[in-house]
Amino acid sequence: PARFHGTREARGLTDDEPEQDLDTAVRFHQQRTVDNLIELRTRAPDIPWMPVLQGWTLQHYLDCLAMYTDAGIDLAAEP
């Protein structure tokens, strides 16, 4: 399986822990992206924050879209 290398600290991995598989790492970053958008819009609603889809494969992008939908963010309604 593909492995994701990088951003170990952000994902909470120590030096002695193995790298995560790509799907797990992508899901982590996608969830952080959705959570960050919500946080930014809460803290500074006057700034037009733009959602970003993240992924490596079509399925990753569809999963990211679902995360936004689950968080109550309708990307089709975004400018």
N, C-alpha and C positions, 0 to 999 in steps of 0.2 A: 504494500500500500504506500501511497505517497505520504511523505512526512513534511511537516511545516517547520522551517527553521527560522528563528527570529522572534523577537518580542517575548522572550521567556519571562521576563520580570512582569510584564503587563498581564500575562496569563497565569501568574502565580506559581511558576515552575522554578524549583531550585536547580542548582547545577548538577545535582546527583539524580534528578528525575529524567526519565526518557522524554523525548519530544512527543508531542501529540500527533495523531494522524491528521491529515489535511482537513477532513470534514469537521472534526472537533475544533480545530483551531479557527476555521472559518466561522463556525457557529458562534464561538466566543467573541470574535471581532464584530460579527453582525449584531449580536445582542448589545455589545458595548456601544455600537453606533446608534442603535435605536434608543437606548437609555440616555445617551448623551444628547440626542436631539430633544428628548422630552425635558431633560434638565435645562438645556440652554433656552428652550422656549418658555420654561417656567421662570427662570432667572431674568431673562431679557426679552419679554414678549414684543417689544418694539422693534427688534431686529428680525428681518425676514430670513430666519434660518432655513436652509434647504436640506431636505432628506437626501441621503445617499444610499444607493443599493450597492452591496458588496458581494463578491463571490468570485469563484474560479470557473464554475461550470453553470450551465443554464439552471440546473436544479438548485444550486446555491443561491442564485438570484431570485428564483421563485420562493425559496425558503425565507430569504430576507424580506421579500414583499409580504409574506405571511406574518412575519414578526411585526412589521409595521401595522398590518391590519389588526392583529391581536392586541396591539397597544392602542388601538382606536385612531390610528392615523390612516386616512384614505389618500393614498398617493395620487389617485386619479383626480382628486380635488385640489391638489397642490398646484401653485402657479408654474 
